[in-house]
Amino acid sequence: MKVFLKFIFSIGFVFSLIACSQEKPNVLLLYMDDLRPELGCYGAKHIHSPNIDALADKGIQFNNAYCNVAVCGASRASMLTGLRPTRNRFRDYQTFVQVDTPNAITLPQVFKNNGYTTISNGKIYHHLDDRMGDWDEVWRPYAFDKNPLDLKPTDWWQSLWRDYQQVKNKSIYKNTGTGPAFEMADVPDSAYIDGLLTQKVLSDLEKLKNSGETFLLTAGFISPHLPFNAPERHWQKYIRQDIKLPENNHRPIDEPDAAIFHSYELRQYTDIPPIKTRVPDETALSLIHGYYATVSYVDALVGKILDKLKELELDKNTIVVFLSDHGYNLQEHGQWGKWTKHQTSIRVPLIISSPFIEKSHSSDALVELVDVFPTLIELCQLSVPEINLEGESMVPHLHKAGLKGKPYVLVNNRNGFTLKNIRYNYTEFLSAKDTSILARTLYDHKTDVNENYNVAEKSEYQATINELHNILHAKYSENMKVAK
């Protein structure tokens, strides 16, 4: 659904902002990479995430939030423009907003045009040099340091972001451009890139407090993206013997070949077997352990940022948004990484905490990442020209628990188009030449929440298939259209 925002705000949704503050609120965006909603606040008691849990406890936690494309560059482009992916835009991690949608009005651009100080710290757009004019400042660790090869900052940073701390791994990375898929190093939290990022954000908060500027400040964490590198103390939060492989670390029953993803990203690392070869169990356990460790690492860093926000009393006028660009498969369905149509790839954590929300709660409403743009515009009462956004504001869900969400959301991965509603996950894999269907999958979450059985060809589901097919092609035909 396309929403033309003229931003005539209803009194019911903004009275608390006006009553509580004459200033526009600040926004702190905590942007995770590859983080699935496997956190304490989402019911995963085996995960140590006390700071994120505390943020959820005082904010609004969305339990059915979905990305619109499960790969970083494209997902970020989609969220920051408020536009869903199509066959012709936001296709993969290499996406540049300034190339795919050169005339788009972006989220940070709107804030900047409304007098906000906009600071991009870390990975927000996938590429350092994408839409740099949207920000008053763009910063990433190492990116603007002097480099011996005289590379452009974006290329220099791209060659360093894996940031190994052990001498052996540093050497491998320097000589080959690759390295192990995980690292446990006896270093302080400040040693890795995300620790350096956190120090920058803390410094920015001090400066912004002193200047009194209204801000959109970001913390774009690399963790828990591969390689799973984290200080040793975060690995030690987990007992190796307690870590288990997923029970469904196998191909779903009746899964078509078109639905299989071969985890290309993981295969780039040393000690990982080639494509189509199963990762050994001990290696798989180490990868899962490393993923958990990076989650706890970034949780500790988030805690430092939130503590500083409170110490400076900026929490009284700052909206905090915590989210991830997409989820991640940890050998569920025999797959690693993202870019699949499974829940593990497309479902994301989303928490919005605001001092202007009277009561915290958890929402089961179905929402998608393109909804973030209109939500923040409404919350901050920003003046914008008429703008075409494809999401819907989530503000009603912030003020009232139990509201019904969208009937469905769209996710596009390569030529697979997924229609997700509360009960079903339905995907059509289309020909690269047209909209003819090569294969399809349907998972019924009422009976199969882990998506182990594709029931798309079962006779008892044909009425459901027909209904979802008709909705997909009626509502999202433009997204599926092949460029001529």
Secondary structure, DSSP 8 states (H G I E B T S, - for coil): --EEE-----HHHHHHHHHH-SS--EEEEEEESS--S-SGGGT-TTS--HHHHHHHHTSEEEEEEE-SSSSHHHHHHHHHHT---BTTBS-STT--HHHH-TT---HHHHHHHTT-EEEEEBSSSSSTTSSGGG-SEEE-TTTTS--TT---HHHHHHTTTT---SHHHHHHHHHHS--BSEEEE---TTSSHHHHHHHHHHHHHHHHHHHT--EEEEEE--TTSSSEEEEHHHHTTS-GGG----TT-S--BT--GGG----TTGGGSBT---TTS---HHHHHHHHHHHHHHHHHHHHHHHHHHHHHHHTTGGGGEEEEEEES---EESGGG-EES-SSSHHHHEEEEEEE-TT-SS-EEEEEEEEGGGHHHHHHHHHT-----EEESS---HHHHHSTT----S-EEEEETTEEEEE-SSEEEEEEE-SSSS-EEEEEEEETTT-TT--B--TT-GGGHHHHHHHHHHHHHHSHHHH----
